[in-house]
Amino acid sequence: MLLYLARRFLNYLVLLFIAISLVYMLAATQLDPRSLYEMRNPPIDPAAIESSLTSFNLNDKTPVLERYWIWLTGVLGSWDWGRSPFGEFVNDEIGTRAWVSLRLVTIGSLLGITIGVALGAWTATRQYSVSDRMITLGSLVVISTPILVIAVVLQILAVKFNQSTGTQFFEFLGETGRRGDSALSPLWDRLQHLLLPTITLTVGGVASYSRIQRNLMLDTLGADYVRTARAKGLRQNVALRRHALRTALIPTGTYFAFTIATLVLGATFTELVYGWHGMGIYFVQALQGQDVNGSVAVAAFGGVCVLVGAMLSDVLVAALDPRVRVS
């Protein structure tokens, strides 16, 4: 099993290097940092523009392969991901915003998949019942509603709750706000600001994963090995848990693992509504600001998330499927 995982890791590592290199080539040829200087008013001296672009390794007059080599040696040699067109260090931005995004999406994502899988498996065993139809209807409504709308509606409900109770239980703008004098006040303040974004992400995750898990569970409920387990005397709940659910979890785990990058970088609307300055917002700002190095760094971060998700998927499949361990 360890040899299998090691081979998979090396394959993913090679693919990650190729993908990041291609992203750099695309960003370096399509983004135009020079335009940011040329649009300045009053105009900047052309010699100063050339000097700034060259010092930041963003000069489009330098061959792209030469720029790529300078960038690559900087990353591999000193972990320097370069600078923005106006000199900000990309490392500082990524180091701050990556943790913001991870704090934002981790709890909501884990709750979304856990509750969604449990709910989907439960409704599959009650196919076409009233509870199954009600949960299906609610899930479809949530899936059809943009996450931006869900976030705004939750904010409105939170404000009404605060007004009706005369408290400030829900704090949802930014990561932190007002703090008390006790030692636990900073922790409580962060939890308050994290609560509503977590509910937003959890609701969407539960709706999506419950539908996926329900369909997968229905496919396994009628499988021969499940009927054989029941015929041998296993109780229904044991047969469902050990055989049907275990098999149905394999594609769900694979799907979740490969959506980690989407979860981290795709929470742009959630970050925007709740005032969190994470990777999603930074990626949009980097593209708008013609930031070659920033865009590549965000893409690389997403690639690392995919690599981690792929490895988690392989570990999960190996743990759930004995055929993988034996082979």
C-alpha positions as CSV (number, residue, x, y, z in Angstrom):
1,M,0.0,0.0,0.0
2,L,2.8,2.4,0.8
3,L,4.5,1.7,-2.5
4,Y,1.2,2.3,-4.3
5,L,0.8,5.7,-2.5
6,A,4.4,6.7,-3.2
7,R,4.0,6.0,-6.9
8,R,0.8,8.0,-7.0
9,F,2.4,10.9,-5.1
10,L,5.3,11.1,-7.6
11,N,2.9,11.1,-10.5
12,Y,0.9,13.9,-9.0
13,L,4.1,15.8,-8.2
14,V,5.2,15.7,-11.9
15,L,1.7,16.7,-13.1
16,L,1.7,19.6,-10.6
17,F,5.1,20.9,-11.8
18,I,3.9,20.8,-15.5
19,A,0.6,22.5,-14.6
20,I,2.3,25.3,-12.7
21,S,4.8,25.8,-15.5
22,L,2.0,26.0,-18.1
23,V,0.1,28.5,-15.9
24,Y,3.2,30.7,-15.7
25,M,3.6,30.7,-19.4
26,L,0.0,31.6,-19.9
27,A,0.0,34.4,-17.3
28,A,3.3,35.8,-18.5
29,T,2.1,36.0,-22.1
30,Q,-1.5,37.2,-21.5
31,L,-1.3,39.6,-18.6
32,D,0.1,43.0,-19.2
33,P,1.8,44.6,-16.1
34,R,3.3,47.3,-18.3
35,S,-0.2,48.8,-18.9
36,L,-0.5,49.6,-15.2
37,Y,2.5,52.0,-15.5
38,E,1.6,53.5,-18.8
39,M,-1.9,54.5,-17.6
40,R,-0.6,56.4,-14.7
41,N,-1.3,60.2,-14.6
42,P,1.0,62.1,-14.6
43,P,3.0,59.8,-16.9
44,I,6.0,57.9,-15.6
45,D,9.4,58.1,-17.2
46,P,9.8,55.2,-19.7
47,A,13.2,54.4,-18.3
48,A,11.7,54.1,-14.8
49,I,9.0,51.8,-16.1
50,E,11.6,49.5,-17.8
51,S,13.7,49.5,-14.6
52,S,10.7,48.6,-12.4
53,L,9.5,45.8,-14.7
54,T,12.9,44.3,-15.0
55,S,13.6,44.4,-11.3
56,F,10.3,42.5,-10.7
57,N,10.9,40.1,-13.5
58,L,7.8,41.3,-15.4
59,N,9.4,43.0,-18.4
60,D,7.6,41.7,-21.5
61,K,10.7,42.7,-23.6
62,T,12.6,39.9,-21.8
63,P,12.1,36.5,-23.4
64,V,9.4,34.5,-21.6
65,L,11.7,31.5,-21.1
66,E,14.3,33.7,-19.5
67,R,11.7,35.1,-17.2
68,Y,10.4,31.6,-16.4
69,W,13.9,30.4,-15.5
70,I,14.5,33.4,-13.2
71,W,11.1,32.8,-11.5
72,L,11.7,29.0,-11.2
73,T,15.1,29.3,-9.7
74,G,13.7,31.8,-7.2
75,V,10.9,29.5,-6.2
76,L,13.1,26.4,-5.9
77,G,16.1,28.1,-4.5
78,S,14.7,30.5,-1.9
79,W,10.9,29.9,-2.1
80,D,10.5,33.4,-3.5
81,W,7.3,33.6,-5.6
82,G,8.1,37.0,-6.9
83,R,6.5,40.4,-6.6
84,S,3.4,42.2,-7.8
85,P,3.7,44.9,-10.5
86,F,4.1,47.5,-7.7
87,G,6.6,45.6,-5.6
88,E,4.5,43.8,-3.0
89,F,5.9,40.4,-2.0
90,V,3.6,37.6,-3.2
91,N,4.8,35.3,-0.4
92,D,3.4,37.7,2.2
93,E,0.0,37.8,0.5
94,I,-0.3,34.1,0.0
95,G,1.0,33.3,3.5
96,T,-1.8,35.5,5.0
97,R,-4.7,34.8,2.7
98,A,-4.2,31.0,2.5
99,W,-4.8,30.6,6.2
100,V,-7.8,32.9,6.0
101,S,-9.3,30.7,3.3
102,L,-8.5,27.5,5.2
103,R,-10.1,28.9,8.4
104,L,-13.1,29.9,6.4
105,V,-13.9,26.7,4.5
106,T,-12.5,23.8,6.7
107,I,-15.2,23.5,9.3
108,G,-18.1,24.2,6.8
109,S,-16.7,21.7,4.3
110,L,-16.2,18.9,6.9
111,L,-19.7,19.5,8.3
112,G,-21.2,19.7,4.8
113,I,-19.8,16.3,3.7
114,T,-20.4,14.6,7.1
115,I,-24.1,15.7,7.4
116,G,-24.7,15.3,3.7
117,V,-23.4,11.8,3.5
118,A,-25.4,10.7,6.6
119,L,-28.5,12.4,5.3
120,G,-28.1,10.9,1.8
121,A,-27.6,7.4,3.1
122,W,-30.6,7.8,5.4
123,T,-32.9,9.0,2.7
124,A,-31.8,6.2,0.4
125,T,-33.1,3.6,2.9
126,R,-36.4,5.5,2.9
127,Q,-36.8,6.0,-0.9
128,Y,-40.0,7.8,-1.9
129,S,-41.1,8.3,1.7
130,V,-42.4,11.7,2.9
131,S,-39.0,12.5,4.5
132,D,-37.1,11.5,1.4
133,R,-39.3,13.8,-0.8
134,M,-39.1,16.7,1.6
135,I,-35.3,16.5,1.9
136,T,-35.0,16.1,-1.9
137,L,-37.1,19.2,-2.4
138,G,-35.1,21.2,0.1
139,S,-31.8,20.1,-1.4
140,L,-32.8,21.0,-4.9
141,V,-33.9,24.5,-3.7
142,V,-30.6,25.1,-2.0
143,I,-28.6,23.7,-5.0
144,S,-30.6,26.0,-7.4
145,T,-30.0,29.1,-5.2
146,P,-26.7,31.0,-5.8
147,I,-24.4,30.9,-2.8
148,L,-24.4,34.7,-2.8
149,V,-28.2,34.8,-2.3
150,I,-28.0,32.2,0.5
151,A,-25.3,34.3,2.3
152,V,-27.3,37.5,2.0
153,V,-30.5,35.8,3.3
154,L,-28.6,34.4,6.3
155,Q,-27.2,37.9,7.0
156,I,-30.8,39.3,7.0
157,L,-32.0,36.6,9.3
158,A,-29.0,37.1,11.6
159,V,-29.7,40.9,11.8
160,K,-33.4,40.2,12.6
161,F,-32.3,37.7,15.3
162,N,-30.0,40.2,16.9
163,Q,-32.7,42.9,16.9
164,S,-35.4,40.6,18.3
165,T,-33.1,39.3,21.1
166,G,-31.4,42.7,21.8
167,T,-28.0,41.0,21.5
168,Q,-25.0,40.8,19.1
169,F,-24.9,37.1,18.9
170,F,-24.2,37.0,15.2
171,E,-21.1,39.0,14.1
172,F,-20.4,38.4,10.4
173,L,-18.4,41.2,8.9
174,G,-14.7,40.4,8.8
175,E,-12.8,37.9,10.8
176,T,-12.8,39.8,14.1
177,G,-14.7,42.7,15.7
178,R,-15.4,43.9,19.2
179,R,-13.7,42.0,22.0
180,G,-14.4,41.7,25.7
181,D,-11.9,41.8,28.6
182,S,-11.8,38.1,29.4
183,A,-9.1,35.7,28.2
184,L,-11.5,33.8,26.0
185,S,-12.9,36.9,24.3
186,P,-10.6,36.8,21.2
187,L,-11.6,33.1,20.7
188,W,-15.3,33.8,21.1
189,D,-15.0,36.8,18.8
190,R,-13.5,34.7,16.0
191,L,-16.1,32.0,16.5
192,Q,-18.9,34.5,16.3
193,H,-17.5,35.8,12.9
194,L,-17.0,32.3,11.7
195,L,-20.5,31.0,12.5
196,L,-22.5,32.5,9.7
197,P,-20.0,31.7,6.9
198,T,-19.7,28.2,8.2
199,I,-23.5,27.8,8.1
200,T,-23.5,29.1,4.5
201,L,-20.9,26.6,3.3
202,T,-22.4,23.8,5.3
203,V,-25.9,24.3,3.8
204,G,-24.5,24.1,0.3
205,G,-22.4,21.1,1.1
206,V,-25.2,19.2,2.8
207,A,-27.5,19.8,-0.2
208,S,-25.0,18.6,-2.8
209,Y,-23.5,15.6,-0.9
210,S,-26.9,14.3,0.2
211,R,-28.0,14.1,-3.4
212,I,-24.8,12.4,-4.5
213,Q,-24.7,9.9,-1.6
214,R,-28.4,9.1,-2.0
215,N,-27.9,8.1,-5.6
216,L,-24.8,6.1,-4.9
217,M,-26.4,4.4,-1.9
218,L,-29.4,3.4,-4.0
219,D,-27.1,1.7,-6.5
220,T,-25.5,-0.4,-3.8
221,L,-28.7,-1.3,-1.9
222,G,-29.7,-3.7,-4.6
223,A,-26.2,-5.2,-5.1
224,D,-25.8,-9.0,-4.9
225,Y,-23.3,-8.8,-2.0
226,V,-25.7,-6.8,0.1
227,R,-28.5,-9.3,-0.5
228,T,-26.0,-12.2,0.3
229,A,-25.0,-10.5,3.5
230,R,-28.7,-10.3,4.6
231,A,-29.3,-13.9,3.5
232,K,-26.4,-15.0,5.8
233,G,-28.1,-13.5,8.8
234,L,-26.6,-10.0,9.2
235,R,-29.0,-7.5,10.6
236,Q,-30.2,-4.9,8.1
237,N,-28.4,-1.9,9.7
238,V,-25.1,-3.9,9.9
239,A,-25.4,-5.0,6.3
240,L,-26.1,-1.5,5.2
241,R,-23.2,0.0,7.2
242,R,-20.5,-2.6,6.4
243,H,-21.4,-3.3,2.8
244,A,-23.7,-0.8,1.1
245,L,-22.4,2.4,2.8
246,R,-18.8,1.3,2.7
247,T,-18.9,0.8,-1.1
248,A,-21.0,3.9,-1.7
249,L,-18.4,6.1,0.2
250,I,-15.6,5.3,-2.3
251,P,-16.8,7.6,-5.2
252,T,-18.0,10.2,-2.7
253,G,-14.6,10.4,-1.0
254,T,-12.9,10.7,-4.4
255,Y,-15.3,13.5,-5.4
256,F,-14.7,15.4,-2.2
257,A,-11.0,15.0,-2.4
258,F,-10.8,16.5,-5.9
259,T,-13.0,19.4,-5.0
260,I,-10.8,20.7,-2.2
261,A,-9.2,23.3,-4.5
262,T,-12.6,24.4,-5.6
263,L,-13.7,24.8,-2.0
264,V,-10.7,26.9,-1.1
265,L,-10.5,29.1,-4.2
266,G,-14.2,29.0,-5.1
267,A,-15.4,30.7,-1.9
268,T,-15.0,34.1,-3.5
269,F,-18.7,35.1,-3.0
270,T,-18.7,33.9,0.6
271,E,-15.5,35.9,1.2
272,L,-17.0,39.0,-0.5
273,V,-20.3,39.0,1.4
274,Y,-18.7,38.3,4.8
275,G,-15.6,40.5,4.3
276,W,-13.0,37.8,4.5
277,H,-9.8,38.5,2.5
278,G,-8.9,35.0,1.4
279,M,-7.5,33.4,-1.7
280,G,-10.6,33.7,-3.8
281,I,-10.7,37.5,-3.5
282,Y,-6.9,37.7,-4.0
283,F,-7.1,35.6,-7.2
284,V,-9.7,38.0,-8.7
285,Q,-7.6,41.0,-7.6
286,A,-4.4,39.5,-9.1
287,L,-6.1,39.0,-12.5
288,Q,-7.6,42.5,-12.5
289,G,-4.2,43.9,-11.4
290,Q,-2.2,42.2,-14.2
291,D,-0.3,40.4,-11.4
292,V,1.6,37.6,-13.1
293,N,3.4,36.2,-10.1
294,G,0.3,36.5,-7.8
295,S,-1.9,34.7,-10.3
296,V,0.6,31.9,-10.7
297,A,1.0,31.6,-6.9
298,V,-2.7,31.2,-6.4
299,A,-2.9,28.6,-9.2
300,A,0.0,26.8,-7.6
301,F,-1.8,26.8,-4.2
302,G,-4.9,25.4,-6.0
303,G,-2.7,22.7,-7.5
304,V,-1.3,21.8,-4.1
305,C,-4.8,21.5,-2.8
306,V,-5.6,19.1,-5.7
307,L,-2.5,17.1,-4.9
308,V,-3.5,16.8,-1.2
309,G,-7.0,15.9,-2.2
310,A,-5.8,13.3,-4.7
311,M,-3.6,11.7,-2.0
312,L,-6.5,11.7,0.5
313,S,-8.6,10.1,-2.2
314,D,-6.1,7.4,-2.8
315,V,-5.7,6.7,1.0
316,L,-9.5,6.6,1.3
317,V,-10.0,4.2,-1.6
318,A,-7.2,2.0,-0.3
319,A,-8.8,1.9,3.1
320,L,-12.3,1.2,1.9
321,D,-11.5,-1.1,-1.1
322,P,-9.5,-4.2,-0.2
323,R,-8.9,-4.9,-3.9
324,V,-6.6,-1.9,-4.0
325,R,-4.6,-3.0,-1.0
326,V,-4.2,-6.5,-2.3
327,S,-3.2,-5.3,-5.8
